[in-house]
């Protein structure tokens, strides 16, 4: 029980993270937040680049995996990979 509480305490998905933890580890999934943190000086340049590349690569891999698992359903013309296209 004590071990599970320790893991929960260190969980990156916990909503009430300490401010110090956020300053040292920008654990988020949004590239816009990564580059905002870079502009605010909270993340070094190369860290921001690698975070951004990893975030886009993860999103691309997620779409590829979903397409293969769902047998091409996301690419169906009525879904269009969930793209918002004006006038369509």
PyMOL commands that place a pseudoatom at each C-alpha (Angstrom):
pseudoatom trace, name=CA, resn=UNK, resi=1, chain=A, elem=C, hetatm=0, pos=[0.000, 0.000, 0.000]
pseudoatom trace, name=CA, resn=UNK, resi=2, chain=A, elem=C, hetatm=0, pos=[2.789, 2.383, 0.873]
pseudoatom trace, name=CA, resn=UNK, resi=3, chain=A, elem=C, hetatm=0, pos=[4.490, 1.762, -2.494]
pseudoatom trace, name=CA, resn=UNK, resi=4, chain=A, elem=C, hetatm=0, pos=[1.283, 2.460, -4.452]
pseudoatom trace, name=CA, resn=UNK, resi=5, chain=A, elem=C, hetatm=0, pos=[0.786, 5.727, -2.574]
pseudoatom trace, name=CA, resn=UNK, resi=6, chain=A, elem=C, hetatm=0, pos=[4.362, 6.734, -3.397]
pseudoatom trace, name=CA, resn=UNK, resi=7, chain=A, elem=C, hetatm=0, pos=[3.737, 6.036, -7.082]
pseudoatom trace, name=CA, resn=UNK, resi=8, chain=A, elem=C, hetatm=0, pos=[0.507, 8.010, -7.004]
pseudoatom trace, name=CA, resn=UNK, resi=9, chain=A, elem=C, hetatm=0, pos=[2.311, 10.874, -5.347]
pseudoatom trace, name=CA, resn=UNK, resi=10, chain=A, elem=C, hetatm=0, pos=[4.867, 10.982, -8.178]
pseudoatom trace, name=CA, resn=UNK, resi=11, chain=A, elem=C, hetatm=0, pos=[2.369, 10.426, -10.993]
pseudoatom trace, name=CA, resn=UNK, resi=12, chain=A, elem=C, hetatm=0, pos=[2.778, 12.933, -13.867]
pseudoatom trace, name=CA, resn=UNK, resi=13, chain=A, elem=C, hetatm=0, pos=[-0.969, 12.848, -14.550]
pseudoatom trace, name=CA, resn=UNK, resi=14, chain=A, elem=C, hetatm=0, pos=[-1.839, 14.045, -11.063]
pseudoatom trace, name=CA, resn=UNK, resi=15, chain=A, elem=C, hetatm=0, pos=[-3.739, 17.319, -11.373]
pseudoatom trace, name=CA, resn=UNK, resi=16, chain=A, elem=C, hetatm=0, pos=[-2.296, 18.963, -8.270]
pseudoatom trace, name=CA, resn=UNK, resi=17, chain=A, elem=C, hetatm=0, pos=[1.388, 18.931, -9.157]
pseudoatom trace, name=CA, resn=UNK, resi=18, chain=A, elem=C, hetatm=0, pos=[3.679, 21.133, -7.162]
pseudoatom trace, name=CA, resn=UNK, resi=19, chain=A, elem=C, hetatm=0, pos=[4.886, 24.353, -8.754]
pseudoatom trace, name=CA, resn=UNK, resi=20, chain=A, elem=C, hetatm=0, pos=[8.511, 23.292, -8.345]
pseudoatom trace, name=CA, resn=UNK, resi=21, chain=A, elem=C, hetatm=0, pos=[7.843, 20.063, -10.243]
pseudoatom trace, name=CA, resn=UNK, resi=22, chain=A, elem=C, hetatm=0, pos=[6.221, 21.993, -13.117]
pseudoatom trace, name=CA, resn=UNK, resi=23, chain=A, elem=C, hetatm=0, pos=[9.167, 24.351, -13.368]
pseudoatom trace, name=CA, resn=UNK, resi=24, chain=A, elem=C, hetatm=0, pos=[11.648, 21.523, -13.703]
pseudoatom trace, name=CA, resn=UNK, resi=25, chain=A, elem=C, hetatm=0, pos=[9.594, 19.113, -15.805]
pseudoatom trace, name=CA, resn=UNK, resi=26, chain=A, elem=C, hetatm=0, pos=[7.123, 20.516, -18.340]
pseudoatom trace, name=CA, resn=UNK, resi=27, chain=A, elem=C, hetatm=0, pos=[5.147, 17.273, -18.609]
pseudoatom trace, name=CA, resn=UNK, resi=28, chain=A, elem=C, hetatm=0, pos=[2.387, 18.094, -21.102]
pseudoatom trace, name=CA, resn=UNK, resi=29, chain=A, elem=C, hetatm=0, pos=[1.299, 16.868, -24.531]
pseudoatom trace, name=CA, resn=UNK, resi=30, chain=A, elem=C, hetatm=0, pos=[0.700, 20.141, -26.349]
pseudoatom trace, name=CA, resn=UNK, resi=31, chain=A, elem=C, hetatm=0, pos=[3.507, 21.520, -28.565]
pseudoatom trace, name=CA, resn=UNK, resi=32, chain=A, elem=C, hetatm=0, pos=[2.071, 25.025, -28.184]
pseudoatom trace, name=CA, resn=UNK, resi=33, chain=A, elem=C, hetatm=0, pos=[2.633, 24.791, -24.417]
pseudoatom trace, name=CA, resn=UNK, resi=34, chain=A, elem=C, hetatm=0, pos=[6.184, 23.545, -25.005]
pseudoatom trace, name=CA, resn=UNK, resi=35, chain=A, elem=C, hetatm=0, pos=[7.061, 26.560, -27.101]
pseudoatom trace, name=CA, resn=UNK, resi=36, chain=A, elem=C, hetatm=0, pos=[5.256, 28.902, -24.711]
pseudoatom trace, name=CA, resn=UNK, resi=37, chain=A, elem=C, hetatm=0, pos=[7.400, 27.518, -21.895]
pseudoatom trace, name=CA, resn=UNK, resi=38, chain=A, elem=C, hetatm=0, pos=[10.454, 28.071, -24.106]
pseudoatom trace, name=CA, resn=UNK, resi=39, chain=A, elem=C, hetatm=0, pos=[9.472, 31.706, -24.706]
pseudoatom trace, name=CA, resn=UNK, resi=40, chain=A, elem=C, hetatm=0, pos=[8.970, 32.176, -20.957]
pseudoatom trace, name=CA, resn=UNK, resi=41, chain=A, elem=C, hetatm=0, pos=[12.451, 30.788, -20.321]
pseudoatom trace, name=CA, resn=UNK, resi=42, chain=A, elem=C, hetatm=0, pos=[11.182, 27.698, -18.473]
pseudoatom trace, name=CA, resn=UNK, resi=43, chain=A, elem=C, hetatm=0, pos=[12.584, 25.258, -21.068]
pseudoatom trace, name=CA, resn=UNK, resi=44, chain=A, elem=C, hetatm=0, pos=[15.945, 25.329, -22.845]
pseudoatom trace, name=CA, resn=UNK, resi=45, chain=A, elem=C, hetatm=0, pos=[16.007, 25.655, -26.650]
pseudoatom trace, name=CA, resn=UNK, resi=46, chain=A, elem=C, hetatm=0, pos=[17.106, 22.084, -27.432]
pseudoatom trace, name=CA, resn=UNK, resi=47, chain=A, elem=C, hetatm=0, pos=[14.701, 20.630, -24.893]
pseudoatom trace, name=CA, resn=UNK, resi=48, chain=A, elem=C, hetatm=0, pos=[11.845, 22.526, -26.547]
pseudoatom trace, name=CA, resn=UNK, resi=49, chain=A, elem=C, hetatm=0, pos=[12.886, 21.256, -29.977]
pseudoatom trace, name=CA, resn=UNK, resi=50, chain=A, elem=C, hetatm=0, pos=[13.114, 17.641, -28.795]
pseudoatom trace, name=CA, resn=UNK, resi=51, chain=A, elem=C, hetatm=0, pos=[9.812, 17.891, -26.870]
pseudoatom trace, name=CA, resn=UNK, resi=52, chain=A, elem=C, hetatm=0, pos=[8.086, 19.302, -29.975]
pseudoatom trace, name=CA, resn=UNK, resi=53, chain=A, elem=C, hetatm=0, pos=[9.522, 16.649, -32.298]
pseudoatom trace, name=CA, resn=UNK, resi=54, chain=A, elem=C, hetatm=0, pos=[8.553, 13.887, -29.863]
pseudoatom trace, name=CA, resn=UNK, resi=55, chain=A, elem=C, hetatm=0, pos=[5.029, 15.294, -29.478]
pseudoatom trace, name=CA, resn=UNK, resi=56, chain=A, elem=C, hetatm=0, pos=[4.443, 15.446, -33.243]
pseudoatom trace, name=CA, resn=UNK, resi=57, chain=A, elem=C, hetatm=0, pos=[5.993, 11.997, -33.745]
pseudoatom trace, name=CA, resn=UNK, resi=58, chain=A, elem=C, hetatm=0, pos=[3.742, 10.589, -31.026]
pseudoatom trace, name=CA, resn=UNK, resi=59, chain=A, elem=C, hetatm=0, pos=[0.658, 12.108, -32.621]
pseudoatom trace, name=CA, resn=UNK, resi=60, chain=A, elem=C, hetatm=0, pos=[1.624, 10.702, -36.032]
pseudoatom trace, name=CA, resn=UNK, resi=61, chain=A, elem=C, hetatm=0, pos=[2.294, 7.263, -34.545]
pseudoatom trace, name=CA, resn=UNK, resi=62, chain=A, elem=C, hetatm=0, pos=[-1.052, 7.400, -32.742]
pseudoatom trace, name=CA, resn=UNK, resi=63, chain=A, elem=C, hetatm=0, pos=[-2.913, 8.053, -35.993]
pseudoatom trace, name=CA, resn=UNK, resi=64, chain=A, elem=C, hetatm=0, pos=[-0.995, 5.253, -37.727]
pseudoatom trace, name=CA, resn=UNK, resi=65, chain=A, elem=C, hetatm=0, pos=[-1.768, 2.791, -34.928]
pseudoatom trace, name=CA, resn=UNK, resi=66, chain=A, elem=C, hetatm=0, pos=[-5.435, 3.821, -34.816]
pseudoatom trace, name=CA, resn=UNK, resi=67, chain=A, elem=C, hetatm=0, pos=[-5.713, 3.428, -38.585]
pseudoatom trace, name=CA, resn=UNK, resi=68, chain=A, elem=C, hetatm=0, pos=[-4.232, -0.067, -38.488]
pseudoatom trace, name=CA, resn=UNK, resi=69, chain=A, elem=C, hetatm=0, pos=[-6.264, -1.207, -35.460]
pseudoatom trace, name=CA, resn=UNK, resi=70, chain=A, elem=C, hetatm=0, pos=[-9.516, 0.257, -36.769]
pseudoatom trace, name=CA, resn=UNK, resi=71, chain=A, elem=C, hetatm=0, pos=[-8.944, -1.192, -40.248]
pseudoatom trace, name=CA, resn=UNK, resi=72, chain=A, elem=C, hetatm=0, pos=[-8.698, 2.172, -42.009]
pseudoatom trace, name=CA, resn=UNK, resi=73, chain=A, elem=C, hetatm=0, pos=[-11.847, 3.662, -40.455]
pseudoatom trace, name=CA, resn=UNK, resi=74, chain=A, elem=C, hetatm=0, pos=[-10.223, 7.040, -39.615]
pseudoatom trace, name=CA, resn=UNK, resi=75, chain=A, elem=C, hetatm=0, pos=[-9.346, 7.451, -43.317]
pseudoatom trace, name=CA, resn=UNK, resi=76, chain=A, elem=C, hetatm=0, pos=[-12.939, 6.928, -44.432]
pseudoatom trace, name=CA, resn=UNK, resi=77, chain=A, elem=C, hetatm=0, pos=[-14.056, 9.853, -46.669]
pseudoatom trace, name=CA, resn=UNK, resi=78, chain=A, elem=C, hetatm=0, pos=[-16.851, 10.770, -44.251]
pseudoatom trace, name=CA, resn=UNK, resi=79, chain=A, elem=C, hetatm=0, pos=[-14.394, 11.005, -41.345]
pseudoatom trace, name=CA, resn=UNK, resi=80, chain=A, elem=C, hetatm=0, pos=[-11.306, 12.378, -43.173]
pseudoatom trace, name=CA, resn=UNK, resi=81, chain=A, elem=C, hetatm=0, pos=[-9.002, 11.696, -40.219]
pseudoatom trace, name=CA, resn=UNK, resi=82, chain=A, elem=C, hetatm=0, pos=[-11.143, 14.048, -38.095]
pseudoatom trace, name=CA, resn=UNK, resi=83, chain=A, elem=C, hetatm=0, pos=[-9.981, 17.075, -40.093]
pseudoatom trace, name=CA, resn=UNK, resi=84, chain=A, elem=C, hetatm=0, pos=[-12.121, 20.188, -39.911]
pseudoatom trace, name=CA, resn=UNK, resi=85, chain=A, elem=C, hetatm=0, pos=[-12.564, 21.329, -43.499]
pseudoatom trace, name=CA, resn=UNK, resi=86, chain=A, elem=C, hetatm=0, pos=[-14.639, 24.474, -44.145]
pseudoatom trace, name=CA, resn=UNK, resi=87, chain=A, elem=C, hetatm=0, pos=[-17.520, 24.064, -46.559]
pseudoatom trace, name=CA, resn=UNK, resi=88, chain=A, elem=C, hetatm=0, pos=[-17.424, 20.277, -46.625]
for i in range(1, 88): cmd.bond("trace and resi %d" % i, "trace and resi %d" % (i + 1))
show_as sticks, trace
zoom trace
